[in-house]
Amino acid sequence: MYFCNDHYNNMKGRPSIHYDKELILNAQRIFWEKGFSGTSLADLSTATGAGAGSLYNKFKGGKKELFSKALQQRTEEFELFKQQLERSDQPITLIKNFFLELATSDEQKHLRGCIVANTLVEMTFIDEDLEQEAAKILKNTEHLFTSTIRKEQKKGALETTVNAQTLGRYLITFWCGINSLRRIYPDKHILTEQINLHLSILK
């Protein structure tokens, strides 16, 4: 994690919030590919153009705090998705598209999988704080699925009588599973077929 002096000087004119977010996103990319344990200080230096002194000044908790911030950034994406669901008159279609769009990703994204699900697996028995952070994001997503399905069932927009909570957990189980399957079969047609099969319950 080394700020290159030239890069840091060039960035001084930028608003701090913008710069911090850019730094976190750059770190997130390398964490996403290599995981927490597999990412070295040299990796973070290359990804962020950051020097150790300046970075530790900003993130007192070091690599762990930076990784935590990278995870928290995914909650921003979650909030945007939540808002879209709340505004939509076809939220179940949005949920289905959320999964189906995964199939059209490029091979690199398939191999990376989901940073949150990856973290849950990697950090179990290693770091309880990061494990729980990842679990919380997945549970929040599950609860969002559950509440959306429950509302649509009450409106009569869904035929299925399966309990909404069961379906919410089914979808988060499927999310974790499909992010493993896409590494085995990084193929649009195979993934689309599997996603459509699993989502057929939502009708």
N, C-alpha and C positions, 0 to 999 in steps of 0.2 A: 504494500500500500504506500506508494511513494508519489507525492505531488512533484512532477517535474517543475523546476523553478520557472522555466519559460512559460509553460502551460498555465501555471498558477497566476503568474503576472498578467497573462493575457485575459484571464477570467476575472480579474479583480473588478472590472467595470460592470460585471453582470450582477443582477440582484441575487442576494444570498440564497433566497428560497429556490429560485430557478437553478442556481448552481448546485445546491444540495440535492435537488431532485435528479438532475442530470448525473451526478456522481453516483447516487444510489441505483439508478437504472443501469448504469454501466457496470457497477458491481453485481447487480442482480443477474445480468447476462452470464457472467462467469460462474457465479454461484449455481445458477440454473443448470449449467452444463456439467460442472464438476462436483457439486454438493459443497457443504460446509467444510467437511474434513479434507476433501480433495483439493480445495482452493488454497493456494499458497499466497504469501505476501507478494511474491514476484508476479503471480497471476493478476492480483488486484492492482498492482502497480501498472501493469501493461493495460489492463481494462479501463482504469480510471485516470491514468496519468498522474497519480497521486503519490506524494512523498509521505513517509511514515510520520514525521513530526507534525506536519500540517493536518493529516488525516486523524491522528490520535488526538489532536487538539479539538477537532470537531466531534469525533465520536470517542468519548472517554472510555467506553466499554470495548474499544478495539474492534476486532474482526466479528465478534459475536453481536455487538450492537449494530454494526453495519449490516450483518446478515438479517437481524431482526427487522431493521428498517426496510430491507428488500422484501421481506415477507409482508410487512405492513402495507407496502405499496400495492400488493395484490388486493388488499381490502378496499383500496380506492376503486379498483376495477369492479369489485363486488358491489360497492355502493352505486356505481353507475348502472350496473345491470339491474339492481334492485329498483332503481328509479324508473328504468325502462319498463319493467314488469308492472309496476304500479300505474303507469300511464297508459299501458296498452289495453286494448279491448280484446286482444287475443294472446294472453300471456302464455298459454300452453304451447302455442306455435313458437313463441320466442324461446321457451325452454328447449323445445325440440331442435330449433335452429342452433342454439348454444352448443348442443352435442354434434349436430350434423356438420357445422362449420369446421369442427376438429378434423374431419376426414379430408378436407381440402388443403390442409397445411402442407408445407414442404417437408422433405425428409428430415432436415435438421431439427425442425420443431417436433416431429414425431419422436425422434431419438431423445430429445430433452424431456418429453413428458410434461408433467405438472409439477412445478416447483414446490407447491404445498404438499401434495401427496408424496413427492420425493423426500421432503424434509421429515414428514411423519415417520416414514420407514427408516431413514438414516439416523434420526436422533433418538429413537426408542432405545433405551438402555445407555444412551450416551449423554444427552443433555435434556433434562426434563422441561426446562423453560421453553426451548425451541420446539420440542415435541408438542407441548401444550398449545403454543401459539399456532402451530400448523393444525392441530386438532380443532381449535376454536374456529378457525377460518372454514374448515370443512363442515363443522357442525352448524355454523351460521348459514352456510349455503344450503345444507340439508333443511334447516328450518324455513328458509325462504321458499324452497321447493314445496315443503309441506303446507305452508300457509297459502301459497298460490293455488295449489291443488284443492285445498279445502274450500276456498272461495269459489272456485270454478265448479266444484261438485254441488255446492249449495245453490248456485245459479242454474244448475242443470246443464252446464256446458260440457260435462264429462259423463260418459256412460258408466265407466268403471265404478264399482262399489267397494273396491279395495280401500281400506283405511288410509287417509291422507298421510298420516305419520309413517305408515309402512311404505307407502310409495315414495315419500321423501327420502327415507333411508335406502330404499331400493335404488333411487337415482344417484345418491352419493356413493353407494357401493359400485354402481355401474361406472361412475366417473373415475373412481380409483382403478377399476379393472380395465377400462378402455385405454387408460394412459399407460398400462403395461402392454396391452395388446398392440397398440400402435407402434411399439418398439419392435415387436415380433413381425408384424405385417404393416409396414409403412406404405400402405396401398389404399388409394381412395376408394376403389370399388369394394374391397373386402371390408374396410371400416364402415362405409356407408351401409352395406348390407347388414352388418352386425348392429350398428346403431339403430337402424330402422326396426330390426327385429326386437331389440330391447325396449324401444319406445312405443311399440305397438300396444302396450298395456294402457297408454294414455289416449284413450279414445272415448 
